[in-house]
Amino acid sequence: MCYPGLNFRSLLKNLVLLAITLPVLFSCGSGSIRNNEKPIARAYSKYLYKSEVQGLIPEGTTPEDSVRLVKSYIELWLKKKAVVNKAEFNLTEAQKNIESLLDEYRTSLLTYEYEKQMVEQKLDTVLSDSEIQTYYFQYKQDFLLQDPIVKGVYFRILRSSSRLREFRDLAHSSGDLAYSRLVDMGAQVAEYTDSFEENWLSFPLLMQKMPGTVQDPKLFLQRYKYLEAEDDRYFHFARIIDYMLPGMTAPLEFVNQEIRDVLLNKRKMDFLKQLEESIYNEAVIQNDVEVYEK
C-alpha cells in the first residue's frame, strides 16, 4: 500500500539515515498530501511522510534493525488507519460523536491533577491522638472484629537444627520464666521470628505463616496457648499470650490506621469542597461566570 512510484527499500534506507542525523519527534501521520514532500505510505485519504517518523530510530541501531523498525511502524500505521476507516463506515453519527466524551475526559483529568496538587500542597495530614480516640469511642459499634486477633510470638526453625528437641521441650512449658527462656532460645535458633507481643495480629495472617489449618479458631484459642506444625523443612511454632474473638470490639490500637484513613479521607473531601466553593466564588466576583436570563 505504498505510494506509487517509490522504491520502498531505497526510501527506507534514506529514512534511516535521515532519522539518525536529524532526530525529531514524530506525529500521528494524518495529514493530506504535501507539495514539497513525497509520502511513504497511504491509507485511504491519509498519507504518512518520512518527516513524521524521523524520531523512530534509536541512536546506535544497526541499519538492518532500523529498516525493520520503520517497516513495522508503517505496517502498524496502515492497520490503525484501516480500522478507523471501518469504524467510520459502520458506526452511526451518534456513536461517532465522541467530542463530548473527549471534553468530559479532559475536564476530569485536569480537575483530578489540580486537586491532587492542591491536596499535596495544602492539606493538613496531622491527626492528634485525641481526634482518633474521639472517633473511636463515638463509633465503637462499627469496629466489631470479624476474625480473631492474637498477641504472641512465632518461630520458624529448621528441622535439622541440633537444638530443636531442646526448643520443643521448652515450648510446652508454662510460666513467665519458661516463656522468657523460650523467646531467648528462639532468637538464637530460629531462622525466622515474628514477635507480635505488643501489637495485635489477625489470626488468619498468623495461620498464613504455618502449614495446615485450624477448623474452629474460636474453640482452639479458648483451649490452647500454642500451635505447632511441620513441613518438609521447618518446624513452625507460635505461642499465644492473648486473644480476642469475633464479635468483640476491636481495640483502638488494632484499628488505629483504619480510623486515620477515614478521618484523612473526610478531611480531604471537606478540603476539596471548600476549594471548589472558593474558586467558584472568585469567578463570580470577577464576573467570569454568569447565568443568562431566559
C-alpha positions, 0 to 999 in steps of 0.5 A: 500500500505504498505510494506509487512510484517509490522504491520502498527499500531505497526510501527506507534506507534514506529514512534511516539515515535521515532519522539518525542525523536529524532526530525529531519527534514524530506525529500521528501521520494524518495529514493530506498530501504535501507539495514539497514532500513525497509520502511513504505510505497511504491509507485511504485519504491519509498519507504518512511522510518520512518527516513524521517518523524521523524520531523512530530510530534509536541512536546506535541501531544497526541499519538492518534493525532500523529498516525493520523498525520503520517497516513495522511502524508503517505496517502498524500505521496502515492497520490503525488507519484501516480500522478507523476507516471501518469504524467510520463506515459502520458506526452511526453519527451518534456513536461517532460523536465522541467530542463530548466524551473527549471534553468530559475526559479532559475536564476530569483529568485536569480537575483530578491533577489540580486537586491532587496538587492542591491536596499535596500542597495544602492539606493538613495530614496531622491527626492528634491522638485525641481526634482518633480516640474521639472517633473511636469511642463515638463509633465503637459499634462499627469496629466489631472484629470479624476474625480473631486477633492474637498477641504472641510470638512465632518461630520458624526453625529448621528441622535439622537444627541440633537444638530443636528437641531442646526448643520443643521441650521448652515450648510446652512449658508454662510460666513467665520464666519458661516463656522468657527462656523460650523467646531467648532460645528462639532468637538464637535458633530460629531462622525466622521470628515474628514477635507480635507481643505488643501489637495485635495480629489477625489470626488468619495472617498468623495461620498464613505463616504455618502449614495446615489449618485450624477448623474452629479458631474460636474453640482452639484459642479458648483451649490452647496457648500454642500451635505447632506444625511441620513441613518438609523443612521447618518446624513452625511454632507460635505461642499465644499470650492473648486473644480476642474473638469475633464479635468483640470490639476491636481495640483502638490500637488494632484499628488505629490506621483504619480510623486515620484513613477515614478521618484523612479521607473526610478531611480531604473531601471537606478540603476539596469542597471548600476549594471548589466553593472558593474558586467558584466564588472568585469567578463570580466576583470577577464576573467570569461566570454568569447565568443568562436570563431566559 
